[in-house]
Amino acid sequence: MDKFLTTGIAANFLNGCLIGVDNTITGVCTLNSPAPGAIAFAKSWEKVESAGLERVSTSILILPKEAAEQASQIESVILVDNPRLAFAQLLAEYFQPRPSHTITESARLGDNVKIGENVT
């Protein structure tokens, strides 16, 4: 993760509603392999129950707005219209490796070479 990310920042980025604690997001996970502080999504509250509420309660979940009543059972929840899309958008923005804009020391450059901005 390139940028410091909290559930509040994520909720704002996703135009979602944060329910619960504004926690730091430490990574990503799935409902089948939950991890404390990591973020996952579920298409419905029934999927959360199927995964085991006690197993996922310390993960951060992106859930549909229809799960607002149950959301307080999880420490941090972001409610959105489309959880799968929101999760994909969050991954693309915050969890994709970014190229470093550097030139390796072993590179050989000719005389009078100019290197442009953002070159890797």
C-alpha positions as CSV (number, residue, x, y, z in Angstrom):
1,M,0.0,0.0,0.0
2,D,1.6,3.2,-1.1
3,K,-0.6,5.7,0.9
4,F,-1.6,5.8,4.5
5,L,-5.3,4.7,4.5
6,T,-8.0,4.8,7.1
7,T,-11.6,3.7,6.9
8,G,-12.6,7.4,7.0
9,I,-10.4,8.2,4.0
10,A,-11.7,5.1,2.2
11,A,-15.3,5.9,2.9
12,N,-14.8,9.4,1.6
13,F,-13.0,8.1,-1.6
14,L,-15.9,5.6,-2.2
15,N,-18.6,8.1,-1.4
16,G,-19.7,5.7,1.2
17,C,-20.9,5.9,4.8
18,L,-18.5,4.8,7.6
19,I,-20.2,2.9,10.5
20,G,-18.1,2.3,13.6
21,V,-14.5,3.1,14.3
22,D,-12.2,5.0,11.9
23,N,-9.4,2.4,11.8
24,T,-6.2,2.2,9.8
25,I,-6.5,-0.3,6.9
26,T,-3.5,-2.7,7.1
27,G,-4.2,-4.7,4.0
28,V,-6.8,-6.7,2.1
29,C,-8.5,-10.0,2.8
30,T,-11.5,-12.1,1.9
31,L,-14.4,-13.2,4.0
32,N,-13.0,-16.8,3.8
33,S,-9.6,-15.6,5.1
34,P,-10.3,-12.6,7.3
35,A,-7.5,-10.7,9.0
36,P,-7.8,-8.0,11.7
37,G,-7.5,-4.5,10.2
38,A,-7.7,-5.8,6.6
39,I,-10.5,-4.9,4.3
40,A,-12.8,-7.2,2.4
41,F,-16.3,-6.8,0.8
42,A,-19.5,-8.8,0.9
43,K,-22.4,-8.5,-1.5
44,S,-24.9,-9.1,1.3
45,W,-25.2,-9.5,5.1
46,E,-26.0,-13.2,4.5
47,K,-22.5,-13.6,3.0
48,V,-21.0,-12.2,6.2
49,E,-23.1,-14.6,8.3
50,S,-22.1,-17.5,6.1
51,A,-18.4,-16.6,6.6
52,G,-18.9,-16.5,10.4
53,L,-19.6,-13.2,12.1
54,E,-17.1,-13.9,14.8
55,R,-14.4,-14.6,12.2
56,V,-14.8,-11.4,10.3
57,S,-15.8,-9.0,13.1
58,T,-12.3,-7.5,13.4
59,S,-11.9,-7.1,9.7
60,I,-13.0,-4.0,7.9
61,L,-15.9,-4.7,5.6
62,I,-17.4,-2.9,2.6
63,L,-21.1,-3.8,2.6
64,P,-24.3,-2.8,0.7
65,K,-26.3,0.0,2.2
66,E,-29.1,-2.5,2.9
67,A,-26.9,-4.0,5.7
68,A,-26.9,-0.7,7.7
69,E,-29.0,-2.3,10.5
70,Q,-26.5,-5.1,11.0
71,A,-23.3,-3.1,10.4
72,S,-22.8,-2.2,14.1
73,Q,-21.9,-5.9,14.7
74,I,-18.6,-5.2,12.9
75,E,-16.0,-2.8,14.2
76,S,-15.6,-0.8,11.0
77,V,-18.0,-1.0,8.0
78,I,-18.2,1.1,4.9
79,L,-21.7,1.1,3.3
80,V,-21.9,1.7,-0.5
81,D,-24.3,0.9,-3.3
82,N,-22.0,-1.7,-5.0
83,P,-19.5,-3.4,-2.6
84,R,-17.7,-5.3,-5.4
85,L,-17.1,-2.2,-7.5
86,A,-16.1,-0.2,-4.4
87,F,-13.6,-2.8,-3.4
88,A,-12.1,-2.9,-6.9
89,Q,-11.8,0.9,-6.9
90,L,-10.1,0.9,-3.5
91,L,-7.6,-1.8,-4.7
92,A,-6.8,0.2,-7.9
93,E,-6.2,3.4,-6.0
94,Y,-4.4,2.3,-2.8
95,F,-3.1,-1.2,-3.3
96,Q,-1.5,-1.3,-6.7
97,P,2.3,-1.2,-6.9
98,R,3.5,2.1,-8.3
99,P,6.6,2.3,-10.4
100,S,9.6,4.1,-8.8
101,H,10.7,6.9,-11.0
102,T,14.4,6.1,-10.9
103,I,17.2,4.9,-13.1
104,T,19.3,2.0,-11.9
105,E,22.9,2.7,-11.2
106,S,23.9,0.1,-13.8
107,A,22.3,2.0,-16.7
108,R,24.6,3.2,-19.4
109,L,23.7,6.6,-20.9
110,G,25.3,8.3,-23.8
111,D,26.7,11.8,-23.7
112,N,24.2,14.7,-23.7
113,V,21.2,12.4,-22.9
114,K,18.3,14.1,-21.3
115,I,16.0,11.9,-19.2
116,G,12.3,13.0,-19.0
117,E,10.2,13.2,-15.9
118,N,8.7,10.0,-14.5
119,V,11.2,7.8,-16.2
120,T,11.7,4.3,-14.7
